[in-house]
Amino acid sequence: RLGFAQGKLRLRSALPHLTPADYQDLYEQLQAGSRWNTDFIMMLSLAAAISTLGLLQNSPAVVIGSMLLAPLMTPMIGMGLALNQGNSKLAYSCFRAIGRGFLAALLISATVGWITPGSDLTPEIVARTQPNILDLLIAVFSGIGAAYALARPSVAGTIAGVAIATALLPPTCSVGISMAYGQYD
């Protein structure tokens, strides 16, 4: 039992800790980034349109660019914090931003898919319609990386890579395009 307690203390001392001021800054950043406001709507709309066009053009570079604009990662991390703390106010704000963001991206991608010529799904679209266990593991590790990068300003430069790894916008836009093309399978 003593060995277990010592191991636990060593592990705890090896992990980084947030000061109360750092924690407050993180909380405020997550709260502000989880609001359904004009900035969130504008960035999400632009990202969804760019992602949809990139998927239709079969352009991985354009799709990756859209992932950097999408503001969905912050409310997802905020939701994790809210659930961890039992903070219903933050959870509701995050849930609303995620839900409305998903529906808006779906509507935008379906509209763009409907007004653009074509009816065949590109390989970029099809690749996002068949997730597997590896995609789930990527999401788990990326989420951990995103939370760590947000909490540690010294590694904040890695957040763009995390945004690309965790992006949910291209799969959502793939669904919207598929709906517009009537290819529900």
C-alpha positions in Angstrom: 0.0 0.0 0.0 2.8 2.4 0.8 4.4 1.7 -2.7 1.1 2.6 -4.4 0.8 5.9 -2.5 4.4 6.8 -3.3 3.8 6.0 -7.0 0.7 8.2 -7.0 2.6 11.1 -5.4 5.4 10.7 -8.0 2.8 10.7 -10.8 1.0 13.7 -9.4 4.3 15.7 -9.1 5.2 14.8 -12.7 2.0 16.1 -14.1 1.7 19.8 -14.8 -0.5 21.8 -12.5 -2.5 25.0 -13.2 -2.3 27.9 -10.9 -5.6 29.4 -9.9 -5.0 32.3 -12.3 -4.2 30.0 -15.2 -7.3 28.0 -14.4 -9.4 31.2 -14.4 -8.0 32.2 -17.7 -8.7 28.8 -19.2 -12.3 28.8 -17.9 -12.9 32.3 -19.3 -11.4 31.3 -22.7 -13.6 28.2 -22.9 -16.6 30.2 -21.8 -16.0 32.9 -24.4 -15.3 30.4 -27.2 -18.4 28.5 -26.5 -20.9 31.3 -27.0 -23.2 31.2 -30.0 -22.5 34.7 -31.2 -21.7 36.5 -34.4 -18.1 35.6 -34.4 -18.8 31.9 -33.9 -21.5 31.9 -36.6 -19.3 33.7 -39.1 -16.3 31.5 -38.6 -18.4 28.3 -38.7 -20.3 29.4 -41.8 -17.1 30.3 -43.6 -15.4 27.0 -42.5 -18.4 25.0 -43.6 -18.6 26.6 -47.0 -14.9 26.2 -47.6 -15.0 22.6 -46.3 -17.9 21.7 -48.6 -16.2 23.3 -51.7 -13.0 21.5 -50.8 -14.8 18.2 -50.5 -16.6 18.7 -53.8 -13.3 19.6 -55.5 -11.6 16.6 -53.9 -9.0 18.9 -52.5 -7.4 17.8 -49.2 -5.5 21.1 -48.8 -8.8 23.1 -48.9 -10.4 20.7 -46.5 -7.5 21.1 -44.1 -7.7 24.9 -44.4 -11.4 24.8 -43.4 -10.5 22.8 -40.3 -8.4 25.6 -39.0 -11.3 28.1 -39.3 -13.9 25.9 -37.6 -14.6 27.0 -34.0 -16.2 23.8 -32.8 -13.2 22.5 -30.8 -13.4 25.1 -28.0 -17.0 24.3 -27.0 -16.2 20.6 -27.1 -13.4 21.1 -24.7 -15.6 23.4 -22.6 -18.2 20.7 -22.5 -15.6 18.3 -21.1 -14.7 20.8 -18.4 -18.3 21.5 -17.6 -19.1 17.8 -17.3 -16.1 17.2 -15.1 -17.1 20.0 -12.8 -20.8 19.6 -12.9 -21.1 23.2 -14.3 -24.6 23.2 -15.9 -24.4 26.8 -17.1 -21.2 26.1 -19.1 -22.5 22.7 -20.3 -25.6 24.3 -21.6 -23.7 27.1 -23.4 -21.3 24.5 -25.0 -24.1 22.1 -25.9 -26.0 24.9 -27.6 -22.9 26.0 -29.6 -22.1 22.5 -30.6 -25.7 21.6 -31.6 -26.4 24.8 -33.4 -23.0 24.6 -35.1 -23.6 21.1 -36.3 -27.0 22.0 -37.7 -25.7 25.2 -39.3 -22.8 23.3 -41.0 -25.2 20.6 -42.2 -27.5 23.2 -43.6 -24.7 25.2 -45.3 -23.1 22.1 -46.8 -26.5 20.7 -48.1 -27.2 24.1 -49.6 -23.8 24.4 -51.3 -24.1 20.8 -52.5 -27.6 21.4 -53.8 -26.6 24.5 -55.9 -23.3 23.1 -57.3 -23.3 20.9 -60.3 -22.6 17.2 -59.9 -24.1 14.1 -58.2 -21.1 11.9 -57.5 -19.4 11.7 -54.2 -15.7 12.4 -54.4 -13.1 10.2 -52.7 -12.7 13.0 -50.0 -16.4 12.8 -49.2 -16.5 9.0 -49.2 -13.4 8.8 -46.9 -15.3 10.6 -44.2 -18.4 8.4 -44.4 -16.7 5.2 -43.1 -15.1 5.9 -39.7 -13.4 3.1 -37.8 -11.8 2.4 -34.4 -8.6 4.2 -35.5 -10.7 7.4 -36.1 -12.1 7.1 -32.6 -8.6 6.7 -31.1 -7.4 9.7 -33.1 -10.2 11.7 -31.7 -9.5 10.6 -28.1 -5.8 11.4 -28.2 -6.4 14.7 -30.1 -8.9 15.7 -27.5 -6.4 15.1 -24.8 -3.8 17.1 -26.8 -6.3 19.9 -27.3 -7.1 20.1 -23.6 -3.4 20.1 -22.7 -2.5 22.7 -25.3 -5.3 25.0 -24.2 -4.2 24.7 -20.5 -0.5 25.2 -21.2 0.3 28.4 -23.0 3.9 27.2 -23.6 2.5 24.6 -26.2 -0.3 26.7 -27.6 1.4 26.7 -31.0 0.4 23.1 -31.4 -3.3 23.9 -31.2 -3.6 24.2 -35.1 -2.4 20.6 -35.5 -4.9 19.5 -32.8 -7.7 21.4 -34.6 -6.9 19.5 -37.8 -6.8 16.1 -36.1 -10.1 16.6 -34.2 -12.0 18.4 -37.0 -15.6 17.3 -37.2 -16.6 19.8 -39.8 -15.6 17.8 -43.0 -17.6 14.7 -41.9 -20.6 16.9 -41.1 -20.2 18.6 -44.5 -19.9 15.2 -46.2 -23.3 14.3 -44.7 -24.8 17.6 -46.0 -23.5 17.0 -49.5 -24.7 13.4 -49.4 -28.2 14.6 -48.4 -28.1 17.2 -51.2 -27.2 14.5 -53.8 -29.8 12.1 -52.4 -27.1 9.5 -51.6 -28.2 8.5 -48.1 -26.3 5.3 -47.9 
